[in-house]
């Protein structure tokens, strides 16, 4: 009887571990990553608006588009779970 009770306990603990593990393949993002992601997405939207302004031409438009590309790269890296330093974010958010 002790063996079956012990096996039942082990099986129950195994099922509990699976139930509380969370969805498979979904990574949890630390709070600072979510904040950085929101900051980058906001900056990306502002740059897109600036770049579409008809009075923005030549080198300034190129600078906005280049900055958008750098920000998109950082957004992709954060969303895939890679680490991004605060320095990289600061450089990408620098002005043209």
N, C-alpha and C positions, 0 to 999 in steps of 0.2 A: 504494500500500500504506500510506503514511503517513496518508493521509486516512481510510481505513477503520479504522486502529488508533486514530486520534484520536477518531473518531466513536464507536467502541466504548468508549473510556475515558469519554467524556462521558455515554454512555448508562448505563454501569455506575455512575458517580458519581450520576447522577440517580436510579437505582433504589435505591442505598444510602441516599440522603437520605430517600426515601419510606419505606424499611424502618425507619429509625431515628427517624422523626418521632413515632411513638407513635399512639395511637388518635385518630381525628378527633372533635372536639367535647368531648374530656375535658380539663379544665383541671387543671394541677398546682397544688396548694395549698402555699404556703410552710409551713415547719415551725411558725412562730408562729401561722399561721391554724389549723392542725390542733390545736395546743395550746389556742388560744382556743375553738375549736369544742367540744373535749372538755370544757373547763371550763364552758362555757355549757350544754351538754347535761346535765352532772352537776347543775348548779344548777337547771336546769329540772325534772329528775326529783325533786329534793329539795323544790322548791316545790309540785309536784303532790301529793306525799305530805302536806306540811303543810296544803295547802288542803283535802284530803279528810278531815282530822281532824274528827270531829264536834264537838269542843269549840271549834273555830275558827269564829267567826261574825262577821257585820257588817263593820265597817271593816277588820279584819285580814284576813278572807277576801278582801275586795275588793282590798286591797293586794297579797296574794299573787297573785291572778288578773291584776292589772295588771302586776306584775313578770314574770309568766310571758309575758304578751303582748309586753313589751319584749324579753325574752330570745328568744322565738320569732322576732321581727323580725330580731334580730342574727344568729341561726342561719341564717335564710333568706338574709340578705345575704352571709354568709360562704360558704354553699354555692353561691351564684350567682356567686362570684368577686369580689364587691365588697369594697372596703376598709372595715374597721371599726377605729376608733381605740381605744387602750387606755382612754381616758377614757370612751368610750361603754360599753365593757364594764364598767368599774368602777362607773359610774352604774347600769347595769342590774342589777348584782350587789349593789347597796346594800341594806341591810336595811329592813324596813317599820317 
